[in-house]
Amino acid sequence: MASVACSRVGVKAGGCLHSTIDRSLEIEDERRSINVPQLNNFAVSGLKATGLRTSRWKVCETGKGVRGQRLRGGVIKMAIADSPAWNKYQEQEQEPEHVSRKAISDSLAWKQLQQHMSEIKKTHLRELMKDEQRCKSMIKEVDGIVVDYSRQRATLETVEKLLSLAEEAKLSEKINAMWSGKHINATEDRAVLHVALRAPRDAEIMCDGKNVVPEVWGTLDKIKDFSERVRSGKWIGATGKVLTDVVAIGIGGSFLGPLFVHNALETEPACEELAKGRSLRFLSNVDPVDASIALKGLDPETTLVVVVSKTFTTAETMLNARTCRAWITSKLGVDAVSKHMVAVSTNLKLVEEFGIDPKNAFAFWDWVGGRYSVTSAVGVLPLSLQYGFDKVEEFLKGTWSMDEHFRNTPLKSNIPVLLGLLSVWNVTFLGCPARAILPYSQALQKLAPHIQQVSMESNGKGVAIDGSPLPFEAGEIEFGEPGTNGQHSFYQLIHQGRVVPCDFIGAVKSQKSVYMVGEKVSNHDELMSNFFAQADALANGKSSEDLKAEGVPASLVPHKVFTGNRPSLSILLPNVDAFTVGQLLSLYENRIAVQGFIWNVNSFDQWGVELGKSLASRVRSQLNAARTKEAAVEGFNYSTTFLLQHYLKGKTPVQSSNLVNLFPSEIFPAA
Ligand code: F6P
């Protein structure tokens, strides 16, 4: 490792020269100083410098120098002048074309959109919907999916202006940077290539100098082989029984996407046939009640547990994994783990330490974000065990179809781009912070919870990618329920209370046909009547004049008025099957990425989840000390101390002698 033997260095940080110091560096930004010790031997990565706000800085010595770059979590990478790494930094110093340091809100396109808002505020959707040319140009079809955004509070001019904003935000460059494996997740120094997970075998997608597609297919082939052996009974449990039941343990991105797809497929006739005699359950919450639900009625002898965790460190998942391991070994012995537990992770070392044979582990890569991982082994393995690999491949093909559209279509007719821009318009310009996801399809009941994570963990950020505070609100609050259930719950607020842009999603064909002689329409037509009606009710509303004309008593008129002018989007799928579910997923993933690219946030990190995790670990230690050593609660504020004491009082402390594992009786019935 090269070293710098120097006594005096100048430090440039945040653009200003601050100090010359012997053998240690002091880097100042507006808020604090950081010491970087042992300058004479620091050409290594890993120097801690938390709190450094400037994203790039430079240390110079007469004639020589050291360059550094701030990476994740304040870790700094350094390089000596004229070393290859130095040259790399030098190259990086010329801003890559996708990087935009200027706040997007300072751009002309942004200001023009702000001015344009006053025009839009003068319009009403009731009027806009009368313009057939406008509506026609706002209805697009991509590979069988119809997307109608004519009920957005936007004119063709709005769309033009949003496209100018996209140009200003370097959207095309950012999309290209993502696809070409650039480390656009800057705070974690990672590429963002979930799209490579669904690329065809012969595609080439480069990351850090190598085509990743062969590796992706290496894992897919392994999943196909393994799932076929389990499904056909060639892979059997420790006591020789076929493994018919799968419990997938995982949380967040290691759960929500697979759950969404499983729910969407389980009622689809071809999938039902493929899944006959098998079951797939999920265990996500560390609440023991969830374990008792997931394992209830299952027999370890016929159960395969799939531990899904990108990091293999997530506290909840690992405790659930240990719980299931105890459930298996207490009946079948320790050796049964190799037959009854497999893993999906990027951290194969920890998988092995847990006791799962790495041969029974299915890898993925750090360029797959957790919430974007359903098309990796995270989703493909459990779903293939349930439905067979070929069916899951149809799902991957659906995602790829929309990915290709996203990659190759000019922005003005690119559906994820247009929808992403319109969401930015709704959130940031029209001031609607929430979006309701309303599938008129029970099979899509878990779309909203999945998109909640994809969107809110991706774009729920307060700073731009360069760390500067955002001068506007980004991110979107996502919620939703299938129609028509939602209509009988929160639609009141949507129709007469707050303005919440809605995504209505329906299908031309139902997975299940019910038509009864004598009924006016089939059950699916009944459902879809609501799908069509709700969008117009929101757009048009109902005026007081209409109500008076209907003879509504004057005192009731204000209560019955619907102001209308409430934006929505209609997405019509040909049906709900593996392929279309894939298309829909990719549509949302890419649309959300577009929103983040415009807001100029890092949509691919999630530092906001860390603080709660570290505080929980302090509480965990306190609970352990209190339960086992009767230690007093200390070090917390008054409120937490009070609540902890109250909680601890209500339960018996753990006795140190004769400890035994304890399971609810329904998951471990007495022999
Ligand atoms: O806590 C948030 C998170 O890191 C998500 O981003 C992720 O999907 C989830 O936890 C689960 O993480 P893992 O797959 O590493 O267990």
Residues whose N, C-alpha, C, O or C-beta is under 5 A from the ligand:
A	BS01	F6P	I251 G252 G253 S254 V308 S309 K310 T311 F312 T314 T317 G370 R371 Q606 V609
